Amino acid sequence: MTNEKPLAQSAYDDLAEPYADGIDKNAINADYDRPATLSLIPDVSGRVVLDAGCGAGTYTEWLIDHGAEVIAVDANRKMTQQTKRRVGTQANIIQGNLGGSLSLFEDSSVDLVVSSLALHYIQDWNQLFNGFNRILRQHGQLICSVHHPFSDFHEYDEAKNYFETEVVRQVWNDFGEPVRVPHYRRPLSEMIGPLLNTGFNLDRLLEPTPTERFEERSPELYNELSTRPMFLCLRAEKCE
């Protein structure tokens, strides 16, 4: 499993506190990504759930509130501190790159992996998904949201070849001072292929649309995201 240096580490050092303070009011997170991703999550009561790339702890808190035993992992120390601020000792919170941190888990020890807008910071999904498959129990599920390949390719001047996995950079203006955040953009085949190659069945693919509350908060962007995708949500199940 890869121990590569986290791609967006310095960006999240700058973002951590304003991101945590604004995440519940930001329309893209609260009224676009979250409703779509949560719609894919089954009953988690009494189940062991890995929040992979927990960020400021929004999903960690939701999972706890719905009865899960949560292990939250994030590569950025400041972000794990924000998760601790949000949920205290109710979750096992680990600071570490996803690849290396998975070695801490025993085989078949987790019922569900949830990852919101984090996997596009990881270059090699085959290695990562092999790790998820190893730690998931029989019929365990992986639920994730990532940048949409169509949107990513057309949005960034740095994107030169759709069929390659490339680093692109996005300027975030929604959380205080502008911060340039890098991530990997990849074609759809390099999203679905690693799932199938590592022992998962794709159960659901969802392209989110903005909610009515999104329209109230950001009407111009609402109109834009009503006609083109920004994110992609996937649910996959570990094969028998």
Secondary structure as UniProt FT lines:
FT   TURN            7..8
FT   HELIX           9..22
FT   TURN            23..25
FT   HELIX           27..28
FT   HELIX           29..33
FT   HELIX           34..38
FT   TURN            39..40
FT   TURN            45..46
FT   STRAND          48..52
FT   TURN            55..56
FT   HELIX           58..65
FT   TURN            66..67
FT   STRAND          69..74
FT   HELIX           77..87
FT   TURN            88..89
FT   STRAND          92..95
FT   HELIX           98..101
FT   HELIX           102..104
FT   TURN            107..108
FT   STRAND          110..116
FT   HELIX           119..121
FT   HELIX           125..135
FT   STRAND          136..147
FT   HELIX           149..155
FT   TURN            157..158
FT   TURN            162..163
FT   STRAND          166..172
FT   STRAND          179..185
FT   HELIX           189..197
FT   TURN            198..199
FT   STRAND          200..206
FT   HELIX           212..217
FT   HELIX           219..225
FT   TURN            226..227
FT   STRAND          231..238
//
